[in-house]
Amino acid sequence: MQLARVIGNVVSTIKNPTLTGRKLMVIQILNGDLKPTGRPLVAVDSVGAGVGELVFWCRGKEASFPFEGSDVPTDCTIVGIVDSDAHVKNIGIK
C-alpha cells in the first residue's frame, strides 16, 4: 500500500457494467513527507473516500481484492482512509 491524496473524481457516461455504482477517483501519489510524486492516477474507490482525503491505495492483482466475488476490472484501488495527516507525520512513514 502507498499513500495518496484524492484530488478529484471522474464522471463516466459509459463504463464496464461491473463498475456500475463504483466511484472512480483521481489520486495524487505522495511520498513519506506527503509531497506529491509522479503523475495522478485513476483509482476505483472501495471505502467511500472523498476529494481532499489522505488514502491508502494499491495496484496490481491486489487492487481487485476488495471486490472479491466480482469481476471488477481494476489495476488501482483506494483501500483505506487515513484519519489525518498528523497520523502519518507522527509515526514517520517513509
Secondary structure, DSSP 8 states (H G I E B T S, - for coil): -EEEEEEEEE--SS--GGGTT--EEEEEEB-TTS-B-S--EEEEESS---TT-EEEEEEGGGGGGGGTTS----SEEEEEE-S-HHHHHHHT--
